[in-house]
Each structure stands twice: as C-alpha cells, then as structure tokens.
Amino acid sequence: MKVAVVGATGAVGSMILRVLEERRLPISRLAAFASRSHNGAARFGDRELAVQAASEDALRDFDVVFFASSEDASEKYVPALVARGAVVIDNSSNFRLREGVPLIVPEVNGDAVRPEHRLFPVANCTAIVLCTALRPIRDAAGLNSVRVATYQAASGAGRAGLDELLAGERAAALGESEPEPSVFGRPLAHNVVPQVGSFDASGYSIEERKVCDETRKMLDLPELFVSATAVRVPVRTAHSEAVFFETARPTSVARMAAAFASAPGVVFHAEGIVTPREVEGSDDVHVARLRAESDDGRHFALWCVGDQLRKGAATNAVQILELLRAKGYAP
Amino acid sequence: MKVAVVGATGAVGSMILRVLEERRLPISRLAAFASRSHNGAARFGDRELAVQAASEDALRDFDVVFFASSEDASEKYVPALVARGAVVIDNSSNFRLREGVPLIVPEVNGDAVRPEHRLFPVANCTAIVLCTALRPIRDAAGLNSVRVATYQAASGAGRAGLDELLAGERAAALGESEPEPSVFGRPLAHNVVPQVGSFDASGYSIEERKVCDETRKMLDLPELFVSATAVRVPVRTAHSEAVFFETARPTSVARMAAAFASAPGVVFHAEGIVTPREVEGSDDVHVARLRAESDDGRHFALWCVGDQLRKGAATNAVQILELLRAKGYAP
C-alpha cells in the first residue's frame, strides 16, 4: 500500500504518521508532503521522511492519500485523486456535508461505507468525540435533542494555538507583557474564550455549526435538535464536553451504562470523573458523570473527553483506512 | 453603623472589606474576625485591622455581621445574632434554602425583602451570576427550562484553590513534579475538572444542586427545570457559564437584547465575546453570545461571566446591606 500524508509536519499530520506506525499498517511506500514548499522533516518511527511540496503530479502514484493540511490543499487535489480511484482521507471540512459522501466514525457508522466510496472526510474533532459518546444512547433509546458546551484544547487550533497558549503563560510567569493573541480572540492563559471560528449571522460560530450539522449526519438523525457552545480552554490536548440530552424513548442510567460498557471505542467511568490530562494520548472517548436530569426517563446529562488529535482526527483517519481494508475496499 | 466581618482574611472576607471601603458605607466601627484564633491582619483601605477570634461575646455589639468563613462559624453564631436583631449577611450555604429566609440578589429579587427579615444568606456565586443574567429573560418571556455548563475559576475554592493552581503551573513550567492536588480532585493546571464538591446519589455535585435549587428560589420559579454541570477551569477569578434555556412564551433575540440593555447589574455585549479575564474586578454580570437555537421563538443560548468574588459574593453581600439601608431596614 502506497500512502501519502499531505500536511505531514502539522499537529494532525504528524499524529497520522505516528498512528500509522503504531498500528503497523502494511505500507510499502510512505511519503510526507507539505501543502507549500517546506524545509522540514517528518518522522515515521525511527525514520526521517523528507517533506516534499505537494503537487498533482507528486501525488499521482499513491493508493491512499491523507490530507491534514489547509482547506485549500484538499480542495485543490482531492477531486483528481478521487477520480482516478485513490482512497482519500481528508481532515478538512470541505466535503463533510456533501451528499453521497460518507462521514465515518468507524464505531458510529462504519456500515455506511460502500465499495464505490473513495472520499472519506474526517469529521470535526468535537463532533467525533460527541458522536462516539452518543451512539450507544441513540441505539438504546433514540435521541430527540442534544445540547453541548465544549472545553476545547489549545492544540485544536494546531501547533500555533498551543504555542500561543504556552507563550502567554510563560510571559505571565516571568512577569513580562503577554504577546498579543493572533490564533485566539483573547489571550488564552488563565482564561476561557467562547469563540472557535468566526460567527455567522445567527450568532453561532463555524465550529458550533460543524458540531450540529456533522452530528446529525454521523448519527443519521437529520431532524435531531442540536445546539452547541464551543469554548477554548487553556488545556494542551483533549477536548471535553458537557452534554445535556433527551432520548426519544424512556430509558435509565443503568440501561445506558450497560450500553456504554459494551460500546466500542468508549471507556465508561461509572463513578468519579475523567479529565483531559488523563485522556491525552488515548484513542478512546471517555464518558463519565452520566446522570438523570429528571424522573421522566428521558432527560440526562453526561461528560465526555477525547484526545482531539488522536480519536478526534488522526486515529479516526487511520481507523477509516483499517475499516476499508477489512472490507476489502482498500489495498 | 457597627460592622463585623467574620472570616476577614479569606478570599471573600477580604473582598467584603474592600467593597465596603469602595462603596463608602457610613461605618462607625469595623472589626475583623476569624472563625478560629488567627495571627493575621486584614486591610480596610489604608488601615490595618487586627483580626480577633470570633465568639458570641465578641460579636454581641455589632449592627451588621458579615460571615465569609466556614459553614460551621455561621451555623454557630448566626441564630443568636438574628435573635437579638442584628442584620446578618451570610456567605455560607447553611440558611439559603430555609423557608421564610430570603435569598437576595438586589437586581433580581430585591422586592422580596421584608422589614422583619434579619438573616440574608448570600447565594452560591454561580447561581448569582446565572440569575442576574436570567432575570430580564424571565421578566420578558418567562422561563421553562435552564441548562448550564460552568467554567469556574480556581479562586472559587478560596485562596487555597488559587494557590494550588499556581503551584501546579509553576512546577510544570520549571519541569518539577507537580504537588498532589488536595483542593481539586485532579491537578487543575492545563486541565478542566468536572467536579465542584462531592457527588450525591443522583450523580449531581453539591455545587450543581446549589445552582439548581437556589436558582429556582431566587427567580421565584419553584417548578423551573434546571440542570447544571459544574466544571473547574484554570482561570484565576470570574466564573463563566454556557446557558441553554427555553422561555415560557415566544420571544426574540431583539426583544431579549432590549431587556438586557436596561437591566441593572448587567453589561450586555450584543456583538463579540467576553472572557473571565476581562470581567475580573467588575461588579456586573456580563452577557454575550445571545442567540436563537431554533425558529420557534422559545429556545435560546447565551454566555455569561461574573467575578465570583465580587458580584458572586462580596459585592452582592454589600449590595444587600445597601438595599436594607435604602429601605430603612438597617441603620
């Protein structure tokens, strides 16, 4: 299997290389690309990979191409790759909501993959974590509404986001004046910032719209009421979410707990809590604090946490490839 | 007016002294107490106040006694003080839900004060911020349900909470091993901790129960559906809240915005965002990101932030005294 990773030096791209190595996929040729010319190197296990500038020509020979770069790069290169039959796994948001394009989280909707599919967008990281947590509930009791307030890590905005947080903290610790934020709308050190992406006319942010729209698509519940407030917090890695939801049919905490216990990709904490620092590096979505909001058996709350670079992006991308191989749809 | 502050060296007590000084109340005698013997000093403007150990005897001569100390101290001293007619303004949670005891946020329910009232609990800080933000909405369109996910500052757990956060951050910055957390259930540096207080059998934390119960009482909506997820974040001061709510009657963002514009104690941000670092030191509750969740005119979301040491505790306590004086119920 000849594999290319475009955007290989970024936070998600370098994690894709790491997950490919961890999961020991049978790769005969692996190449690292940057969307623009780039003088860096990428790592694959002990090997250093030269990073080449992406071009239509350079990407021509690969069976599988991961995109973990700008929205532009995927827009530019994906159509031709798909047309000639390559498997494209794309972390950009370009194609996620396109009719006929599946939006796959293997534990949630792996059965939506068809042999003719070649393009696999990887959903928004916050939405992947949310849907992995909600899938067992949808299956057990249906879902009428979901409200989610997020606690999103700085590295969700890439290396630049994490660097901006750490630079602000360092300045504060040394009593120096903080650099002006450019990635986040406000300094993130000792702060929380209720904006992830720009706002549309309705007052929702791009991130919040992605969470709502992609959740409906992944859970295959086009009428689901979803509302989100997306907030950046001074955490390095792993997104947390406070979720309030209404089921379609009466159920109980005990029945949902049983569903979680056998759910793939979920670690269920029946007691106590789980925090992003504990989840950093995990490929699972962690669910805790499941509880009933009322006695009617239909209103509940939970807390979920997932490493947004792994399950929210790179791990999910590689799991899609594993799923295709298991089904015989990829080499 | 002879005024005593019990717990004068703590985070809330020292802030009460500061707010008393800022707002220039006519105080003829001011004394600082600690619930146990204490060798510190408290500040009132330029003056240093000796801190005495509280006792029934020592508190006997005061017209107004603020409690900003342990639950124990207020439980021990409040009944006798109230019995002899002193005004007691108590930041503990002991008496907040007691029948016949008002739970006052002047901008929310100042009219609930009666001449015979002597005991004034100060509500939970998170609930004060929430109710100040929700009052204009309740008045404009009623309220059926409220769900809130919180982003609570370390200093909400007192000086020890803030110190624990800063010590953890310092250790991380120096590459030293972090001290074991004792105030919070997990290290708070670069983390968020979805637990504020212990959990009851239903799975809700004490803090979450306070928010639910006290919100119903302050808004005078005993049947209001309220659910909360309380989360500690690595912020120094000011609590933020992502609120999802359903009104009883159809309304609009424009009508609610107009209600906020004239609401006392509220700064409404029609555009953009507001973060806890900007609100630290403010006596107002800041509301932003008001938006409709659906087209039915009844489902909305907003973001609110308040300095929990000021409006969430000390300022509200002093405002209660100002209200009593304005009504002629206090000297």
Interface residues (C-beta under 8 A of the other chain):
Chain A: R147 A149 Y151 E169 R170 A173 G185 R186 P187 H190 N191 V192 V193 P194 Q195 S202 G203 Y204 F225 S227 T229 V231 V233 P234 V235 R236 S240 A242 F244 V253 I273 V274 T275 P276 R277 E278 A288 R289 L290 R291 A292 E293 S294 H299 A301 W303
Chain B: R147 A149 Y151 E169 R170 A173 G185 R186 P187 H190 N191 V192 V193 P194 Q195 S202 G203 Y204 F225 S227 T229 V231 V233 P234 V235 R236 S240 A242 F244 V253 I273 V274 T275 P276 R277 E278 A288 R289 L290 R291 A292 E293 S294 H299 A301 W303
